[in-house]
């Protein structure tokens, strides 16, 4: 695949992409692309791209002519995300999913254990004021 939108961002090595995140801050969408950590690197590399949100006015009610303004992601960002989703889909493996599930399970286990300890401490306080 050509991945023209990613190339336009200066990303030539699409195989190095591990994942991406997208968040909205004020009138901007912030795309962060994370790359696999290379041998000898202390931290994995990431790149951040800022896209202004596209504003539109749409007729809300045909009878009154009321208009409402809303914002959506820029078309160029949509194209980049489609390419990233293709890479992520092809790059994900059964092993990665199993690893993620185990990591989530261990985290949940810690959260539940800590919550139980907190509730037991509250019960102790009630029994011995």
Secondary structure, 3 states (H helix, E strand, C coil): CCCHHHHHCCCCCHHHEEEEEEEEECCEEEEEEEECCCCCCCCCCEEEEEEECEEEEEEEECCCCEEEEEEECCHHHHHHHHHHHHHHHHHCCHHHHHHHHHHHHHHHHHHHHHHHHHHHHHHHHHHCC
